[in-house]
Amino acid sequence: SFGTMPAVVTHPPRIPGPALVTGAGREREIGTAICRALAAAGHPIAFTVAPGADGSALAAELDAAALEIDLADPDAPGALLDAATERLGALPSVLVNNAAVAVGGGYAQLDAATLDLHYAVNVRAPALLSCELARRHTPGEAGRIVCLTSGQSLGPMLGELPYATTKAALEMFVRQ
């Protein structure tokens, strides 16, 4: 296992091959820091940006591929792996599921559309992306899948019901 989060960023995995990070591109963002750490360790990088977002500065800095994709789209995981593999020249050996949607709200504001969006991006996309990468991965070759959560299962996160619920679900996916 990776260990603690600071160790993930300061001591990325020693696994050869390209890395795919979801949710990066902005300057003050966890995904951007992860991309920089992985690039510094020698990994070719592809990262996702949301539709309409600009990842060109980070892409230029790291000689990386910025892939614009809507992770709420049910077909996004397969399409993303296809695009990343094409741009990187190989299937990623490291996947960091970092992207998330976080729209604040408690029980009084929660509705189906908000919950569906959070579920699609925070649970379905990383689960399907992880499973699809595992299916495509060559048995016996080194690889790593990391899913970022925020410890929602440890206690309440007032005013963040859809985010906390879906991140806790992602944590359960990882534990399986």
For each residue, the residues with C-beta under 8 A, 3 or more apart:
1:
2: 7 8 13 144 146
3: 7 8
4: 7 8
5: 8 9
6: 9 10
7: 2 3 4 10 11
8: 2 3 4 5 11 12 34 37 146
9: 5 6 12 33 34 37
10: 6 7 37
11: 7 8
12: 8 9 34 37 38 40 41 43 94
13: 2 41 94 144
14: 41
15: 93 94 142 143 144
16: 93 142
17: 43 44 90 91 92 93 94 142 143
18: 43 44 45 46 84 88 89 90 91 92 93 94
19: 35 38 43 44 45 46 92 93 94 95 96
20: 45 46 47 48 80 81 84 88 92 94 95 96
21: 24 31 34 35 38 45 46 47 48 95 96 98
22: 31 47 48 71 80 96 97 98 99 125 126 129
23: 29 30 31 47 48 50 98 99 100
24: 21 29 31 32 34 35 47 48 49 55 58 98
25: 29 31 32 47 49 53 54 55 57 58 59 66
26: 29 32 53
27: 32 57
28: 32
29: 23 24 25 26 32 33
30: 23 33 34 98 148
31: 21 22 23 24 25 34 35 47 96 98 99
32: 24 25 26 27 28 29 35 36 58
33: 9 29 30 36 37
34: 8 9 12 21 24 30 31 37 38 96 98
35: 19 21 24 31 32 38 39 45 47 58 62 64
36: 32 33 39 40 61 62
37: 8 9 10 12 33 34 40 41
38: 12 19 21 34 35 41 43 45 94 96
39: 35 36 42 43 45 62 63 64
40: 12 36 37
41: 12 13 14 37 38
42: 39
43: 12 17 18 19 38 39 94
44: 17 18 19 64 88 89
45: 18 19 20 21 35 38 39 62 64 65
46: 18 19 20 21 64 65 66 67 83 84 87 88 92
47: 20 21 22 23 24 25 31 35 55 58 59 64 65 66 67
48: 20 21 22 23 24 66 67 68 69 71 80 99
49: 24 25 53 54 55 66 67 68 69
50: 23 53 68 69 70 71 99
51: 68 69 70
52: 68
53: 25 26 49 50 68
54: 25 49 57
55: 24 25 47 49 58 59 66 68
56: 59 60 66
57: 25 27 54 60 61
58: 24 25 32 35 47 55 61 62 64 66
59: 25 47 55 56 62 63 64 65 66
60: 56 57 63
61: 36 57 58 64
62: 35 36 39 45 58 59
63: 39 59 60
64: 35 39 44 45 46 47 58 59 61
65: 45 46 47 59 84 87 88
66: 25 46 47 48 49 55 56 58 59
67: 46 47 48 49 80 83 84 87
68: 48 49 50 51 52 53 55
69: 48 49 50 51 73 76 79 80 83
70: 50 51 73 76
71: 22 48 50 76 80 99 120 121 125
72: 76 101 117 120 121 125
73: 69 70 76 79
74: 120 124 128
75: 78 79
76: 69 70 71 72 73 79 80 125 129
77: 80 81 125 128 129 132
78: 75 81 82 128 132
79: 69 73 75 76 82 83
80: 20 22 48 67 69 71 76 77 83 84 129
81: 20 77 78 84 85 91 92 129 132 133 136
82: 78 79 85 86
83: 46 67 69 79 80 86 87
84: 18 20 46 65 67 80 81 87 88 91 92
85: 81 82 88 89 90 91 92
86: 82 83 89
87: 46 65 67 83 84
88: 18 20 44 46 65 84 85 92
89: 18 44 85 86
90: 17 18 85 93
91: 17 18 81 84 85 133 136 137
92: 17 18 19 20 46 81 84 85 88 95 133
93: 15 16 17 18 19 90 137 141 142 143 144
94: 12 13 15 17 18 19 20 38 43 143 144 145 146
95: 19 20 21 92 129 130 133 144 145 146
96: 19 20 21 22 31 34 38 146 148
97: 22 125 126 129 130 145 146 147 148 170
98: 21 22 23 24 30 31 34 148
99: 22 23 31 48 50 71 121 125 126
100: 23 121 122 148 163 167
101: 72 117 118 121 122 163
102: 118 160 163
103: 114 117 118 162 163
104: 109 159 160 163
105: 108 109 110 114 159 160 161 162
106: 109 110 158 159 161
107: 110 161
108: 105
109: 104 105 106 114 161
110: 105 106 107 114 115 161 162
111: 114 115
112: 115 116
113: 116 117
114: 103 105 109 110 111 117 118 162
115: 110 111 112 118 119 162 165 166
116: 112 113 119 120
117: 72 101 103 113 114 120 121 162
118: 101 102 103 114 115 121 122 123 162 163 165 166
119: 115 116 122 123 124 166 169
120: 71 72 74 116 117 123 124 125
121: 71 72 99 100 101 117 118 124 125
122: 100 101 118 119 125 126 163 166 167 169 170
123: 118 119 120 126 127 166 169 170 173
124: 74 119 120 121 127 128
125: 22 71 72 76 77 97 99 120 121 122 128 129
126: 22 97 99 122 123 129 130 147 170 173
127: 123 124 130 131 170 173
128: 74 77 78 124 125 131 132
129: 22 76 77 80 81 95 97 125 126 132 133
130: 95 97 126 127 133 134 145 147 173
131: 127 128 134 135
132: 77 78 81 128 129 135 136
133: 81 91 92 95 129 130 136 137 143 145
134: 130 131 137 145
135: 131 132
136: 81 91 132 133
137: 91 93 133 134 141 143
138: 141
139:
140:
141: 93 137 138
142: 15 16 17 93
143: 15 17 93 94 133 137
144: 2 13 15 93 94 95
145: 94 95 97 130 133 134
146: 2 8 94 95 96 97
147: 97 126 130 170 171 173 174
148: 30 96 97 98 100
149: 152 153 167 168 170 171 174
150: 157 163 164 167
151: 154 155
152: 149 157 163 164 165 167 168 171
153: 149 168 171 172
154: 151
155: 151
156: 164
157: 150 152 160 161 163 164
158: 106
159: 104 105 106
160: 102 104 105 157 163 164
161: 105 106 107 109 110 157 164 165
162: 103 105 110 114 115 117 118 165 166
163: 100 101 102 103 104 118 122 150 152 157 160 166 167
164: 150 152 156 157 160 161 167 168
165: 115 118 152 161 162 168 169
166: 115 118 119 122 123 162 163 169 170
167: 100 122 149 150 152 163 164 170 171
168: 149 152 153 164 165 171 172
169: 119 122 123 165 166 172 173
170: 97 122 123 126 127 147 149 166 167 173 174
171: 147 149 152 153 167 168 174 175
172: 153 168 169 175 176
173: 123 126 127 130 147 169 170 176
174: 147 149 170 171
175: 171 172
176: 172 173
